Amino acid sequence: MKRTGLTLVELLITTAILALLAALLFPVFSHARSEAFQVTCANNLKQVGLATALYAQDNDGTLFPGLRHAEDTGIITAWCDCQVNQPSPHADKSCGPLSTYVKDVDIWTCPAAPDTAVTYGLNIAFVRAEIADGHPVWLSQISDPSETILAADRVPIPPDQLGQGPYIFLPTDRQPVVAGRHSGLASVLWVDGHLRAERPVTSPQSSQINEGDILRSTRTGSLKEENYYYQLLKASQ
């Protein structure tokens, strides 16, 4: 009598082979997916850099307002979105100072952290300079654009926590929120428009091993050294 189908032993061997192949291929696919997210994230920030340059060109060399402020309509505007309360509080990524220079609102969301209100943070030094001067920062105020952070991957802000500022803080602030969500690396946009992946330096204040600050080397305890990449004026130091 001719036998059809598989015996139990053959079925078990086939299942074991498939499980082994899956175990071998899953890390490969996961790594490829992670790399694709990193490329998309870097492209997002590249578009933010281009929008920033276009805004400055149209506004006599000033950068976009970085400070949260209320429009005449009552809507709270941040550098990357607006806080809208209807039908429920949420971040509207189609508005904000760069909205007219951005074609796709998806650039404000890192694909590795999709279900969040904000995934990128603006260098808080721009906000502090804006508060001190009473107006947004002029490009001429930045002594070394290629060595000054504009924005970077941030620890995600959940949709129900819009009160958190969409910023990254100076290392000496001890609020380490730069997120190395791409295999431990963070996408960092510099004022001159170039992108560079950086590994955040963790600190005791970091809640996760991939969260920290962008430093030139290690923590030194020196305000000048630790905040170097964040400070707008470096020539006098």
C-alpha positions in Angstrom: 0.0 0.0 0.0 1.4 3.4 -1.0 2.0 5.7 1.9 0.9 9.4 1.7 1.5 12.3 4.0 4.1 12.7 6.7 4.8 10.5 9.6 4.8 12.0 13.1 8.6 11.9 13.2 8.9 13.6 9.8 6.4 16.3 10.9 8.4 17.0 14.0 11.6 17.2 12.1 10.0 19.6 9.6 8.6 21.8 12.4 12.0 21.8 14.1 13.7 22.9 10.9 11.2 25.7 10.3 11.6 26.9 13.9 15.4 26.9 13.5 15.1 28.9 10.3 12.8 31.4 11.9 15.2 31.8 14.9 18.0 32.5 12.5 16.1 34.9 10.2 14.2 36.8 12.8 17.2 38.9 14.0 18.1 39.6 10.4 14.7 40.9 9.6 14.6 42.8 12.9 17.9 44.5 12.2 16.8 45.4 8.7 13.6 46.9 10.1 15.6 48.9 12.7 18.0 50.2 10.0 15.0 51.3 7.8 13.6 53.2 10.8 16.9 54.9 11.3 17.1 56.0 7.6 13.5 57.3 7.7 14.2 59.2 11.0 17.4 60.8 9.6 15.4 61.8 6.5 12.7 63.3 8.7 15.2 65.5 10.5 16.9 66.4 7.2 13.6 67.8 6.1 13.2 69.7 9.3 16.7 71.2 8.7 15.7 72.2 5.1 12.4 73.8 6.4 14.4 75.7 9.0 16.8 77.1 6.4 13.9 78.1 4.2 12.2 79.8 7.1 15.4 81.7 7.9 15.7 82.8 4.3 12.2 84.2 4.3 12.6 85.9 7.7 15.8 87.9 7.4 18.0 85.2 8.9 16.0 84.5 12.0 15.1 81.0 13.2 11.5 79.9 13.9 10.0 80.7 17.3 11.0 77.9 19.7 9.1 79.0 22.7 5.6 77.7 23.4 3.1 80.5 23.0 -0.6 81.1 22.6 -1.9 82.3 19.3 -4.8 84.8 19.0 -7.1 81.8 18.6 -6.0 80.4 22.0 -4.2 77.5 20.4 -0.8 76.7 22.0 1.9 76.6 19.4 5.2 74.8 19.8 8.2 74.6 17.4 6.9 71.4 15.9 3.1 71.4 16.4 0.1 73.0 18.0 -1.9 71.8 21.0 -5.5 71.5 20.0 -8.2 70.7 22.5 -11.0 69.5 20.1 -12.3 66.9 19.9 -9.8 66.0 22.7 -6.4 67.4 23.6 -3.9 66.3 21.0 -0.8 67.5 19.1 -1.7 68.8 15.7 1.4 68.3 13.6 0.0 70.2 10.6 0.5 73.5 12.3 3.4 75.3 13.8 6.0 77.9 12.6 7.5 75.5 10.0 4.1 74.1 8.7 4.2 76.0 5.4 7.6 74.6 4.6 6.7 71.0 5.4 4.8 68.9 2.9 4.3 65.8 5.0 3.4 65.9 8.7 4.8 62.4 9.1 8.3 64.0 9.3 7.5 65.0 12.9 7.3 61.3 13.9 10.1 58.9 14.2 8.8 55.5 12.9 10.5 53.8 15.9 8.1 55.6 18.2 4.9 56.1 16.2 2.2 56.4 18.8 3.4 59.5 20.6 2.7 63.2 20.5 6.3 64.3 20.0 9.4 62.3 19.1 11.9 65.0 18.4 13.2 67.7 20.7 14.5 71.2 20.0 17.8 72.4 21.7 16.5 74.3 24.8 19.3 76.8 24.3 17.3 78.4 21.5 14.3 78.9 23.8 16.4 80.4 26.5 18.1 82.8 24.1 14.6 83.7 22.7 13.4 84.5 26.2 16.5 86.5 27.1 16.5 88.6 23.8 12.7 88.9 23.4 12.8 87.5 19.9 13.8 84.3 18.1 17.4 83.5 17.5 19.3 85.1 14.6 21.6 82.7 12.6 24.4 85.2 13.2 24.1 84.5 17.0 25.3 80.9 16.4 29.1 81.0 16.3 29.6 77.4 15.0 26.5 76.0 13.2 28.2 72.7 12.4 28.9 72.1 16.1 25.6 73.3 17.5 22.6 70.9 17.9 19.3 72.1 16.5 17.2 69.0 17.3 17.5 65.3 18.0 15.6 62.1 18.8 13.8 62.7 22.1 12.3 60.4 24.7 8.7 60.2 23.3 6.0 62.4 24.8 2.8 60.4 25.1 -0.4 62.0 23.6 -1.9 62.5 27.1 1.2 64.4 28.4 1.3 67.4 26.0 2.4 69.7 28.9 5.9 68.3 28.6 8.2 70.6 26.5 9.2 69.2 23.1 12.8 70.0 23.9 16.2 68.4 24.7 18.0 69.9 27.6 21.6 71.0 28.3 23.5 68.1 29.9 24.1 70.2 33.0 20.3 70.5 33.4 20.4 66.8 34.3 17.3 66.0 32.3 18.7 63.4 30.0 16.0 62.9 27.3 18.0 62.3 24.1 16.8 58.8 23.0 19.2 56.3 21.3 16.3 54.3 19.9 18.2 53.2 16.7 20.3 50.4 18.1 21.5 52.7 20.8 22.1 55.7 18.5 20.1 59.0 18.3 19.6 60.9 15.1 20.9 64.5 15.6 20.3 67.5 13.4 22.9 70.3 13.5 22.2 73.9 12.7 24.1 73.8 9.4 21.7 71.1 8.2 24.0 68.0 8.5 22.9 64.8 10.3 25.0 62.7 12.6 24.1 59.6 14.6 25.3 59.9 18.2 25.2 57.6 21.1 23.7 59.3 24.2 25.9 59.4 27.2 23.9 58.1 30.1 23.8 59.6 33.6 22.4 58.6 37.0 19.3 60.5 36.0 18.8 58.3 33.0 15.9 55.9 33.4 17.0 53.8 30.4 20.4 52.7 29.2 19.8 54.4 25.8 18.7 57.7 27.2 21.1 60.5 28.0 22.8 63.6 26.6 25.0 64.3 23.6 28.6 65.1 24.8 31.9 65.6 23.1 33.4 63.0 25.3 32.5 61.9 28.8 31.0 63.9 31.7 33.6 66.3 33.1 31.6 68.4 35.6 32.5 71.4 33.5 29.5 73.5 32.3 31.6 74.7 29.3 32.6 71.2 28.2 29.3 69.4 28.9 27.1 72.0 27.2 29.4 72.6 24.3 27.2 71.2 21.5 24.1 73.0 22.9 25.5 76.5 23.4 24.9 79.0 20.6 27.9 81.2 21.3 31.3 79.4 21.5 33.8 82.0 20.2 34.3 83.7 23.6 34.9 80.5 25.5 
